Amino acid sequence: SQMPHGHVPLPSFWKMVEDTLQQSGAQLRTFCQTFETVMPSPVTQPLNPAEERKVLSLVSKHGPDKLYQVTSNISGSKDLDLTLQRGQIVALLQSVDTKGNTSRWLVDAGGPRGFVPAGKLQPY
């Protein structure tokens, strides 16, 4: 009775909730479409000869299906985090950290191994 819509009959209230959710869903879809057109997808960076040798080494150790490219610079802030540059290639070792967090992945960067945010990697 203290709610602003407390006087509305229950069927009308649920209809109002449904309409609001549909409107919010439509706004979210519009936002997502706008975001996708404004934000360019990451571009695959060309590799220098040293990076190419590292990629070949990662492929031979881990296989081509485990390779990911860094989509934006990563600055490691915790113990065992890696600091990587956009465009670097890494191999996925585990898609979870030691505490079960799936947003931090364990990767091999062609020498150092450590954790990086999963959202900053794309399949190579």
Rosetta blueprint (number, residue, H / E / L):
1 S L
2 Q L
3 M L
4 P L
5 H L
6 G L
7 H L
8 V L
9 P L
10 L H
11 P H
12 S H
13 F H
14 W H
15 K H
16 M H
17 V H
18 E H
19 D H
20 T H
21 L H
22 Q H
23 Q H
24 S H
25 G H
26 A H
27 Q H
28 L H
29 R H
30 T H
31 F H
32 C H
33 Q H
34 T H
35 F H
36 E H
37 T H
38 V H
39 M L
40 P L
41 S L
42 P L
43 V L
44 T L
45 Q L
46 P L
47 L L
48 N L
49 P H
50 A H
51 E H
52 E H
53 R H
54 K H
55 V H
56 L H
57 S H
58 L H
59 V H
60 S H
61 K H
62 H H
63 G L
64 P H
65 D H
66 K H
67 L E
68 Y E
69 Q E
70 V E
71 T L
72 S L
73 N L
74 I E
75 S L
76 G L
77 S L
78 K L
79 D L
80 L L
81 D E
82 L L
83 T L
84 L E
85 Q L
86 R L
87 G L
88 Q L
89 I E
90 V E
91 A E
92 L E
93 L E
94 Q E
95 S L
96 V L
97 D L
98 T L
99 K L
100 G L
101 N L
102 T L
103 S L
104 R E
105 W E
106 L E
107 V E
108 D E
109 A L
110 G L
111 G L
112 P L
113 R E
114 G E
115 F E
116 V E
117 P E
118 A H
119 G H
120 K H
121 L E
122 Q E
123 P E
124 Y L
